[in-house]
Amino acid sequence: MNVYMVPIKVGIIVFPIIALLITLPYMIKQYHKYGSIPFLRTFIVYSFILYLLIAWFMVILPLPKIEEVAKMTRPWAQLIPFDALRVIIESSNFNILDFSTYIDTLKNPPVYQMLFNFVLTIPFGVYLRYYFNRKWWEVLTCSFMLSFFFEVTQFSCLFGIYPRPYRMFDVDDLIVNTLGGMIGYFITPLFSKILPSRDKLDEKAYLKGEKVSFPRKAIATLIDFIIVCIITFSGILERNTLDLSILMLVFLAYTILFSVLLRGKTLGKIIVGIKVVGDDGKKARIDQILLRYLIKYVLYFEVYHATLVILPTNDSGSYKYIIIMIIYMMLSIIYLKTFINIFRKNKPQVYESLSHTKYVSTIKNKKNKEIEEVN
């Protein structure tokens, strides 16, 4: 049993790293398709990734020393179907008419290995049918291909790391793994009483996506900022330094230009399915777009940046110092209100109130009706 705990522990340790790498692409995909990231859907997807990770570690771990593998002489492959049954019967003196041999057979290590290979892919079949809506023949094919990948991993000497395979390519493992996936497919309806259907998950995701959440806005802004950084990348290299003022001006120009040309959208907003409209729900006017983003630029960057430039460093009693301290206090109030409004539904930010604009979702549901609800 300890030999199986090692892959599980390693999988749990490695999983957070994998999760960190895929979280941003996952969020972008979910926002683009549904407009939201429901907890249950996320839990199912990430648990599936964790399962596959642990299953793969079960196949390759524990890793032996290269010197030990080089001395191995056992065959590389076992290509006779159902040969495992012969080994089990011969090593345990199994007799189908003698029930006393059943217990000895169950204690036999080859039986443990067969049961392990069988159980290993049962969750795979459940995930494929429940979440991915795969048909039986698709589950059959995918289960076989997953098992084949495992066996190829072993046969390829862990993709060339070892001088020879330290585990044998076994055709019986292909058969048992594929059977396990199909069993998972057939038992999936047993979970229908405790888990919502995939259609229900989609319905809840679309419903939640009608409102534009703060993370969704933040992802759109991040995408736009990355695009702006790419646009100005050559200039940054020439200067050998990052001029934040120029970068923010380019970001402002980019946001205004695309919002005007694309009717309230930027490339980032298109990807996550949102746009800016007037507070009456109609297309935002050019003056509203200009006012919205100029206010954001001035409040959240330019005022603070300007005070850093003119802030006196030696005379703390000068009138400039006092004026700047007053400005900082006013900005602190605005920033605090901005932070609080993030967690208060339907509360517009300062720049939204002054420009009479708001975010709406542009995600289309299954009936291809555009959803445009106020955040």
Secondary structure, 3 states (H helix, E strand, C coil): CHHHHHHHHHHHHHHHHHHHHHHHHHHHHHHHHCCCCCHHHHHHHHHHHHHHHHHHHHHHCCCCCHHHHHCCCCCCEECCCCHHHHHHHHHHCCCCCCCHHHHHHHCCHHHHHHHHHHHHCHHHHHHHHHCCCCCHHHHHHHHHHHHHHHHHHHHCHHHHCCCCCCCCEEHHHHHHHHHHHHHHHHHHHHHCCCCCCHHHHHHHHHHHCCCCCHHHHHHHHHHHHHHHHHHCHHHHHHHCCCCHHHHHHHHHHHHHHHHHHCCCCCHHHHHHCEEEEECCCCECCHHHHHHHHHHHHHHHHHHHHHHHHHCCCCCCCCHHHHHHHHHHHHHHHHHHHHHHHHCCCCCCCHHHHHHCEEEEECCECCCCCECCCEC
